[in-house]
Amino acid sequence: MTEYDGAPWTHPAWLAEARGWIDGELERLGLAASGPVEQPHVRPWSTVLRVPTRAGSLWFKANMPGLAHEAAVLDVLLRRRPDCLPGVLAADLERGWMLQSDGGTRLRELDEPERWRDVLPLYAELQIAASADVEELLSAGAPDRRLQHLPGLYAELVAKRDAMPSSNRLLLGGLVPLVGELCEELAALGVPETVQHDDLHSGNVFVRDGRYVFFDWGDACVAHPFFSLHVTLRVLAFELDLPEGARELDRFRDAYLEPWTRFGSREAIRRAARPADLLGGIGRALAWDHILAALSPEARGEYADAVDDRLLAFLKATRRAPARGS
């Protein structure tokens, strides 16, 4: 594979290399491109190419090395729940390349937020099924952000914030014991840790032939499952023009939590959503640190402050959070 400086996605040599792989896989599948291959999605960390064929559009995805585990993670998950995951027609696990079937229509385009009351329990069932595959998911390259490791990961992340004002860094460092307490609180509930999508929103859920399909597992990790709500409920709040934490969002939260009541009482499961949301913010900060560490300062662009922003949001949230046990 050719070496490139920075993200290679628009480099002619990289595009030629990717197109050669696509053509080879299409030939193996008995297909051929029926028109120009387009590049509708380019981010510093990944790109997507649309490949038209007479059998319909296919989608090629490539991730930066730090997210290349997506293909291998999907390989594990597809053995459990192929009904709600993208069809992977070809994959290069070493490079993290995939050729996927078309997912249908994004939930975002449908503008029907009540569908999340069906989507979230389905996602929870996928997580429950995948809880038996934790070791395999870790072997596939999914980052390990389980509760036992999170306090240490958080402490290391705060210690690295050299550009952050020392007063904020000191306050964040002082929350290490709280992070440990929150992790212990969640662990005591007995909900199994499993795959955690970590970017579950209406742009990554598709509807096709009456089925919901979960795409874009590049940020996926192994963690407490409830961390997923941190992103989902915030994006829903934005799309519904609601403040974060609005009671109108409770019906979506409860729809997600219902399948988990097999592990505890409904009251206990709902109570766990709050500490999980706080720790989910740390998970997002770790995810951004994982991405940004592999990018040049120029490539980080508008995302350069993503880690600090999420850590400071965690700090703010802990100040208004109710006392434990209240």
C-alpha positions in Angstrom: 0.0 0.0 0.0 1.3 3.4 -0.9 2.3 5.7 1.9 0.8 9.2 2.1 1.4 12.3 4.2 -1.9 13.2 6.1 -5.3 12.0 5.0 -4.9 10.5 1.6 -8.6 10.5 0.6 -8.4 12.9 -2.4 -4.9 12.0 -3.5 -5.1 10.7 -7.1 -2.8 7.7 -6.3 -4.9 6.7 -3.3 -8.1 7.0 -5.3 -6.6 4.9 -8.1 -5.5 2.3 -5.5 -9.0 2.2 -3.9 -10.7 2.0 -7.3 -8.5 -0.9 -8.3 -9.6 -2.8 -5.2 -13.2 -1.9 -5.8 -13.0 -3.1 -9.4 -11.4 -6.4 -8.3 -14.1 -7.0 -5.7 -16.9 -6.1 -8.2 -15.5 -8.6 -10.7 -15.4 -11.3 -8.0 -19.0 -10.5 -7.2 -20.0 -10.7 -10.9 -20.7 -6.9 -11.0 -19.3 -3.8 -12.6 -19.6 -0.1 -12.1 -22.3 1.3 -14.3 -21.3 4.9 -14.1 -18.8 7.3 -12.5 -17.7 6.5 -9.0 -18.5 9.5 -6.8 -16.9 10.7 -3.5 -19.8 12.3 -1.5 -18.2 12.1 2.0 -14.7 13.2 3.0 -13.6 13.7 6.6 -10.1 13.9 8.0 -10.6 10.4 9.5 -12.6 8.6 6.7 -14.1 8.7 3.3 -17.0 7.1 1.4 -17.3 6.4 -2.3 -20.6 5.7 -4.1 -20.3 2.9 -6.7 -23.2 2.7 -9.1 -24.0 -0.8 -10.5 -26.9 -2.3 -12.3 -27.8 -4.0 -9.1 -28.0 -0.7 -7.2 -25.5 1.6 -5.5 -22.8 0.1 -3.4 -20.7 2.1 -0.9 -16.9 1.8 -0.4 -15.7 3.1 3.0 -12.1 3.6 4.2 -11.0 4.7 7.6 -7.8 6.1 9.0 -5.7 3.4 10.7 -7.0 4.2 14.2 -10.5 3.5 13.1 -9.7 0.7 10.7 -11.2 -1.8 13.2 -14.7 -1.0 11.9 -14.6 -3.7 9.3 -13.4 -6.4 11.8 -16.0 -5.2 14.4 -18.8 -5.5 11.9 -17.6 -8.9 11.0 -18.2 -10.0 14.6 -21.5 -8.2 14.9 -22.9 -9.6 11.7 -22.7 -13.1 13.0 -25.2 -12.1 15.7 -27.6 -9.6 14.1 -27.3 -9.4 10.3 -30.9 -8.1 10.2 -30.0 -4.7 11.5 -26.5 -4.2 10.1 -25.2 -3.2 6.7 -24.4 -5.9 4.2 -20.7 -6.2 3.8 -19.9 -7.6 0.3 -16.2 -7.3 0.6 -13.7 -6.3 3.2 -9.9 -5.8 3.6 -9.5 -6.1 7.4 -5.9 -5.0 7.3 -6.6 -1.7 5.6 -10.1 -1.4 7.1 -11.7 -1.1 3.7 -15.3 -2.2 3.0 -17.7 -2.5 0.2 -21.2 -2.3 1.6 -24.7 -2.7 0.1 -27.0 0.4 0.1 -28.7 1.1 3.4 -31.8 2.8 2.1 -32.9 6.2 3.5 -31.3 7.9 6.5 -33.6 8.4 9.4 -32.6 12.1 9.2 -34.3 12.5 5.8 -37.5 10.9 7.1 -37.9 13.5 9.9 -39.9 11.1 12.0 -38.3 11.2 15.4 -40.9 8.9 17.0 -39.2 6.1 15.1 -36.5 6.2 17.7 -38.9 4.4 20.1 -38.5 1.4 17.8 -34.9 2.0 16.8 -33.5 2.2 20.4 -34.9 -1.1 21.7 -33.5 -2.8 18.6 -30.1 -1.3 19.2 -30.2 -2.4 22.8 -31.0 -6.0 21.7 -28.0 -5.9 19.4 -25.8 -4.8 22.3 -27.2 -7.5 24.5 -26.5 -10.2 21.9 -23.0 -8.8 21.4 -22.2 -8.9 25.1 -21.1 -12.5 24.6 -18.5 -11.4 22.1 -16.5 -8.8 24.1 -13.2 -10.6 23.9 -13.6 -11.1 20.1 -14.5 -7.4 19.7 -11.4 -6.4 21.6 -9.3 -8.7 19.5 -10.9 -7.1 16.4 -9.4 -3.8 17.6 -12.3 -2.1 19.3 -11.0 0.3 22.0 -11.3 -1.0 25.5 -13.3 1.6 27.5 -14.8 -0.7 30.1 -15.6 0.6 33.6 -12.6 -0.9 35.2 -10.3 1.1 32.9 -12.2 4.4 32.6 -10.8 6.2 35.7 -7.3 5.6 34.6 -8.0 6.6 31.0 -9.7 9.7 32.2 -6.7 10.6 34.5 -4.3 10.1 31.6 -6.5 12.2 29.2 -6.6 15.1 31.7 -2.9 15.0 32.3 -2.3 15.4 28.6 -4.3 18.7 28.3 -1.2 20.9 28.2 -2.9 23.7 26.4 -5.8 23.8 28.7 -5.8 26.5 31.5 -4.2 25.0 34.6 -7.2 25.9 36.7 -9.5 23.8 34.5 -7.0 21.0 34.4 -6.8 21.0 38.2 -10.5 20.9 38.6 -10.8 18.1 36.1 -8.0 16.2 37.8 -9.9 16.5 41.1 -12.8 14.6 39.6 -10.8 11.3 39.2 -12.3 9.9 42.4 -15.8 10.8 41.3 -15.2 9.0 38.0 -14.2 5.9 40.0 -17.3 6.2 42.1 -19.6 6.5 39.1 -17.9 3.5 37.5 -18.4 1.4 40.7 -22.1 2.5 40.8 -22.7 1.3 37.2 -20.7 -1.9 37.7 -22.9 -2.8 40.7 -26.0 -2.8 38.5 -24.7 -5.9 36.7 -25.5 -4.8 33.2 -23.0 -6.5 30.8 -20.5 -4.4 29.0 -20.6 -4.8 25.2 -20.2 -3.0 21.9 -21.0 0.7 22.1 -21.6 2.6 18.8 -20.6 6.0 20.3 -22.1 8.0 17.5 -25.6 6.8 17.2 -27.7 9.5 15.6 -30.2 10.0 12.7 -27.4 10.2 10.2 -26.2 6.7 11.0 -29.5 4.9 11.1 -31.0 3.9 7.8 -34.4 2.5 6.8 -34.7 -0.1 4.1 -37.5 -2.5 3.3 -39.1 -1.8 6.7 -35.8 -2.6 8.5 -33.6 -0.3 10.6 -29.9 -0.6 9.8 -27.1 0.7 12.0 -24.2 2.1 10.0 -20.8 3.8 10.7 -19.2 1.7 13.5 -15.8 3.5 13.2 -16.2 5.0 16.7 -17.3 1.7 18.2 -15.7 0.5 21.4 -16.3 -1.9 24.2 -17.9 -0.1 27.1 -21.0 0.2 29.3 -23.9 0.1 26.8 -25.7 3.0 28.3 -23.0 5.4 27.2 -24.7 5.3 23.8 -27.5 7.6 25.0 -25.0 10.4 25.5 -24.9 11.2 21.8 -28.3 10.0 20.8 -30.3 12.1 23.3 -28.3 15.2 22.6 -28.8 14.9 18.8 -32.5 14.2 19.4 -32.8 17.3 21.6 -31.2 19.4 18.9 -33.4 18.0 16.1 -36.5 18.5 18.3 -35.4 22.0 19.3 -35.4 20.9 23.0 -32.9 21.7 25.8 -30.6 18.9 26.8 -32.2 16.7 29.4 -35.8 17.8 28.6 -38.5 15.5 30.0 -39.8 15.1 26.5 -36.8 13.0 25.8 -37.6 10.5 28.5 -39.8 8.4 26.3 -36.8 7.7 24.0 -34.5 7.0 27.0 -37.0 4.6 28.5 -37.6 2.8 25.2 -33.9 2.1 25.0 -33.6 1.0 28.7 -36.6 -1.4 28.6 -34.7 -4.4 27.2 -32.2 -4.0 29.9 -34.7 -4.6 32.7 -33.9 -8.3 32.4 -30.8 -7.3 34.3 -32.4 -5.3 37.1 -35.5 -3.4 38.2 -36.9 -0.7 36.0 -36.3 1.8 38.7 -32.6 0.8 39.1 -32.0 0.7 35.3 -33.5 4.2 34.9 -31.5 5.5 37.8 -28.3 4.3 36.1 -28.9 6.5 33.1 -27.6 9.6 34.9 -24.1 8.3 35.9 -23.9 6.6 32.5 -24.6 9.9 30.8 -21.8 11.6 32.7 -19.3 8.9 31.9 -20.5 8.8 28.3 -19.2 12.3 28.0 -15.8 11.1 29.0 -16.1 8.3 26.5 -16.7 10.9 23.7 -13.7 12.9 24.9 -11.6 9.7 24.7 -12.9 8.9 21.2 -12.0 12.4 19.9 -8.6 12.1 21.5 -8.1 8.8 19.7 -9.0 10.5 16.4 -7.2 13.8 16.8 -3.9 12.3 18.0 -3.5 10.7 14.6 -4.2 14.0 12.6 -1.9 16.9 11.9 -2.8 20.2 13.5 -3.9 21.4 10.1 -6.2 18.5 9.5 -7.9 18.9 12.9 -9.6 22.1 11.7 -12.9 22.8 13.4 -12.5 19.7 15.6 -9.3 20.8 17.3 -11.1 21.7 20.6 -13.4 18.6 20.6 -11.6 16.9 23.5 -11.4 20.0 25.7 -15.0 20.9 24.9 -16.3 17.5 26.1 -14.1 17.5 29.2 -15.4 21.0 30.2 -18.9 19.9 29.5 -18.3 17.0 31.9 -17.0 19.4 34.5 -20.1 21.6 34.1 -22.4 18.6 34.4 -20.9 17.3 37.6 -21.5 20.7 39.2 -25.2 20.5 38.6 -25.6 16.8 39.1 -27.6 15.7 42.1 -25.6 14.1 44.9 -25.1 10.3 44.6 -28.0 8.4 46.2 -30.4 11.4 46.0 
